[in-house]
Amino acid sequence: MSRELNPVAGRWYRDLERDEIFKVVAVEENDDIIEIQHSDGETEEIESAEWFEMDLERAGEPEDWLREDEEEDEEEEEEEDRDEDWRDEDEDDEDDWDEDEDDEDDDRDDY
């Protein structure tokens, strides 16, 4: 039982009954609510009474854990890549346009 383990924001715990690892995100003492985030990123709120009924132990951060800030960084990088691809296509189109214009100029000289 976790009667000995008080929830601390930022620490990882293992629910021994479910064999699940989670992180305490916030402890709202006034509301007796503990917000936790599972290793898959899903969050949930549990009441303090439920916390102390759980069979818990301290745990380390999972190796495959993707932090929220890392997830945001990856999303930003993907968006930048898409934007860069789009810009590259536009530049290619502009180059083609310039070439066409040059061809037209060459044709005018023939008249």
Backbone hydrogen bonds in HBPLUS format (Angstrom, degrees):
<---DONOR---> <-ACCEPTOR-->    atom                        ^
c    i                          cat <-CA-CA->   ^        H-A-AA   ^      H-
h    n   atom  resd res      DA  || num        DHA   H-A  angle D-A-AA Bond
n    s   type  num  typ     dist DA aas  dist angle  dist       angle   num
A0002-SER N   A0054-MET O   2.90 MM  52  5.89 132.2  2.13 168.1 167.8     1
A0005-LEU N   A0002-SER O   2.75 MM   3  4.89 138.6  1.92 106.1 119.3     2
A0011-ARG N   A0008-VAL O   3.11 MM   3  5.78 161.6  2.15 142.6 143.5     3
A0010-GLY N   A0024-VAL O   2.66 MM  14  5.54 172.6  1.66 162.0 159.3     4
A0024-VAL N   A0011-ARG O   2.96 MM  13  5.77 162.8  1.99 165.7 168.7     5
A0059-ALA N   A0012-TRP O   2.96 MM  47  5.11 159.2  2.01 125.1 121.0     6
A0013-TYR N   A0022-PHE O   2.80 MM   9  5.53 161.8  1.84 164.6 170.6     7
A0022-PHE N   A0013-TYR O   2.89 MM   9  5.53 159.9  1.93 159.1 165.1     8
A0014-ARG N   A0057-GLU O   2.78 MM  43  5.36 158.2  1.82 158.1 164.3     9
A0057-GLU N   A0014-ARG O   3.10 MM  43  5.36 138.9  2.28 137.5 149.2    10
A0015-ASP N   A0020-GLU O   2.74 MM   5  5.23 163.0  1.76 162.1 164.5    11
A0019-ASP N   A0015-ASP O   2.67 MM   4  5.39 123.8  1.98 145.0 162.6    12
A0020-GLU N   A0015-ASP O   3.25 MM   5  5.23 146.0  2.37 132.3 139.9    13
A0016-LEU N   A0055-ASP O   2.80 MM  39  5.58 156.2  1.85 167.1 174.4    14
A0023-LYS N   A0037-GLN O   2.84 MM  14  5.19 162.6  1.87 143.0 147.9    15
A0037-GLN N   A0023-LYS O   2.77 MM  14  5.19 153.1  1.84 149.4 158.5    16
A0025-VAL N   A0035-GLU O   2.72 MM  10  5.41 153.6  1.79 144.8 152.8    17
A0026-ALA N   A0035-GLU O   3.27 MM   9  5.07 160.1  2.31 130.9 133.5    18
A0035-GLU N   A0026-ALA O   2.84 MM   9  5.07 160.2  1.88 147.6 153.7    19
A0028-GLU N   A0033-ILE O   2.79 MM   5  5.14 161.7  1.82 167.4 170.3    20
A0031-ASP N   A0028-GLU O   3.15 MM   3  5.56 129.5  2.42 106.6 118.5    21
A0032-ASP N   A0028-GLU O   2.92 MM   4  5.86 111.5  2.40 141.7 160.2    22
A0033-ILE N   A0028-GLU O   3.13 MM   5  5.14 161.8  2.16 139.9 141.4    23
A0032-ASP N   A0029-GLU O   3.24 MM   3  4.82 150.5  2.33  92.7 101.4    24
A0048-SER N   A0032-ASP O   2.92 MM  16  5.21 148.3  2.02 136.4 136.5    25
A0034-ILE N   A0046-ILE O   2.76 MM  12  5.29 161.6  1.80 161.8 167.7    26
A0046-ILE N   A0034-ILE O   2.84 MM  12  5.29 163.8  1.87 148.5 153.2    27
A0036-ILE N   A0044-GLU O   2.83 MM   8  5.53 168.7  1.84 171.0 173.2    28
A0044-GLU N   A0036-ILE O   2.93 MM   8  5.53 153.2  2.00 152.6 157.8    29
A0038-HIS N   A0042-GLU O   2.78 MM   4  5.40 159.0  1.82 170.8 167.3    30
A0041-GLY N   A0038-HIS O   2.87 MM   3  5.39 162.7  1.90 121.3 125.0    31
A0050-GLU N   A0047-GLU O   3.00 MM   3  5.29 121.8  2.35 104.6 118.7    32
A0051-TRP N   A0047-GLU O   3.07 MM   4  6.46 153.3  2.14 150.5 158.7    33
A0052-PHE N   A0048-SER O   3.12 MM   4  6.46 160.2  2.16 157.3 159.7    34
A0053-GLU N   A0050-GLU O   3.09 MM   3  5.12 147.3  2.20 100.6 110.6    35
A0054-MET N   A0051-TRP O   3.11 MM   3  5.39 149.3  2.20 106.3 115.2    36
A0065-TRP N   A0062-PRO O   3.20 MM   3  5.21 161.2  2.23 107.0 109.8    37
A0071-GLU N   A0067-ARG O   2.88 MM   4  6.16 155.1  1.94 152.3 159.9    38
A0072-GLU N   A0068-GLU O   2.91 MM   4  6.19 156.8  1.97 151.9 157.7    39
A0073-ASP N   A0069-ASP O   2.99 MM   4  6.15 153.4  2.07 138.2 145.6    40
A0074-GLU N   A0070-GLU O   2.91 MM   4  6.18 157.1  1.96 149.6 155.1    41
A0075-GLU N   A0071-GLU O   2.99 MM   4  6.26 155.6  2.05 146.7 153.4    42
A0076-GLU N   A0072-GLU O   2.89 MM   4  6.13 157.3  1.94 150.3 156.5    43
A0077-GLU N   A0073-ASP O   2.89 MM   4  6.13 157.1  1.94 149.3 155.6    44
A0078-GLU N   A0074-GLU O   2.95 MM   4  6.18 157.6  2.01 148.1 153.7    45
A0079-GLU N   A0075-GLU O   2.96 MM   4  6.19 155.9  2.02 146.1 152.9    46
A0080-GLU N   A0076-GLU O   2.83 MM   4  6.08 157.6  1.88 150.7 157.1    47
A0081-ASP N   A0077-GLU O   2.88 MM   4  6.10 153.9  1.95 146.9 154.1    48
A0082-ARG N   A0078-GLU O   2.97 MM   4  6.26 156.2  2.02 146.6 152.6    49
A0083-ASP N   A0079-GLU O   2.88 MM   4  6.16 161.0  1.92 150.8 156.3    50
A0084-GLU N   A0080-GLU O   2.80 MM   4  5.98 156.3  1.85 149.0 155.8    51
A0085-ASP N   A0081-ASP O   2.88 MM   4  6.10 158.1  1.93 149.0 154.7    52
A0086-TRP N   A0082-ARG O   2.98 MM   4  6.20 155.3  2.04 147.1 153.8    53
A0087-ARG N   A0083-ASP O   2.87 MM   4  6.16 157.8  1.92 149.2 155.3    54
A0088-ASP N   A0084-GLU O   2.84 MM   4  6.06 157.2  1.89 150.4 156.9    55
A0089-GLU N   A0085-ASP O   3.02 MM   4  6.28 153.2  2.09 145.5 152.0    56
A0090-ASP N   A0086-TRP O   3.02 MM   4  6.34 155.9  2.08 147.9 154.4    57
A0091-GLU N   A0087-ARG O   2.89 MM   4  6.16 158.3  1.93 153.0 158.9    58
A0092-ASP N   A0088-ASP O   2.98 MM   4  6.22 154.6  2.05 145.8 152.5    59
A0093-ASP N   A0089-GLU O   2.94 MM   4  6.21 155.7  2.00 147.5 154.2    60
A0094-GLU N   A0090-ASP O   2.82 MM   4  6.10 156.2  1.88 151.4 158.1    61
A0095-ASP N   A0091-GLU O   2.89 MM   4  6.11 154.6  1.96 147.0 153.9    62
A0096-ASP N   A0092-ASP O   3.02 MM   4  6.30 156.4  2.08 147.3 153.2    63
A0097-TRP N   A0093-ASP O   2.93 MM   4  6.17 154.2  1.99 146.9 154.5    64
A0098-ASP N   A0094-GLU O   2.90 MM   4  6.16 158.4  1.95 151.9 156.9    65
A0099-GLU N   A0095-ASP O   3.00 MM   4  6.24 156.9  2.06 147.5 153.8    66
A0100-ASP N   A0096-ASP O   2.93 MM   4  6.19 156.9  1.99 150.2 156.1    67
A0101-GLU N   A0097-TRP O   2.98 MM   4  6.22 156.7  2.04 148.1 154.5    68
A0102-ASP N   A0098-ASP O   2.91 MM   4  6.17 155.9  1.97 149.1 155.6    69
A0103-ASP N   A0099-GLU O   2.97 MM   4  6.22 152.8  2.04 146.4 153.7    70
A0104-GLU N   A0100-ASP O   3.02 MM   4  6.33 151.3  2.10 146.3 153.7    71
A0105-ASP N   A0101-GLU O   2.99 MM   4  6.31 154.9  2.06 148.5 155.1    72
A0106-ASP N   A0102-ASP O   3.00 MM   4  6.29 153.1  2.08 147.2 154.3    73
A0107-ASP N   A0103-ASP O   2.99 MM   4  6.29 148.3  2.10 143.8 152.5    74
A0108-ARG N   A0104-GLU O   3.07 MM   4  6.36 146.7  2.18 147.6 155.9    75
A0109-ASP N   A0105-ASP O   3.36 MM   4  6.66 143.9  2.50 142.7 150.8    76
A0110-ASP N   A0107-ASP O   3.15 MM   3  5.41 143.6  2.29 102.9 112.9    77
A0111-TYR N   A0108-ARG O   3.25 MM   3  5.67 153.5  2.33 108.9 115.6    78
